[in-house]
Amino acid sequence: MNLQKADSANGTSLQGYITITLAELISVLGAPHMTFGDKTTAEWAFQYGDAVYTFYDYKEYNTPTGRYDWHVGGLDSSVLHIVRALFPNHEVRSYRN
């Protein structure tokens, strides 16, 4: 899957979580697109077709390095299928469960 950095993540919201380490995220996604934002210490935003999806921690003082439930954002829950395709060996779940 070709990862294309999103120009904007406006309108996205929490859709679910992926349990994964920072090193594993970086190995697939590269370095975070933004660090130490308003409520995040690390964040990525990508676009696949019309879908915009994000990965981020939330209200942490330091970027989690061990296994962590990283937040997955998007315009709707369909982004979870994209995340499952990117990380087939990791638990990806909806926040609605």
Secondary structure, 3 states (H helix, E strand, C coil): CCCEECCCCCCCEEEEEEEECHHHHHHHHCCCCEECCCCCCEEEEEEECCEEEEEECCCCCCCCCCCEEEEEEECCCCHHHHHHHHCCCCCEEECCC
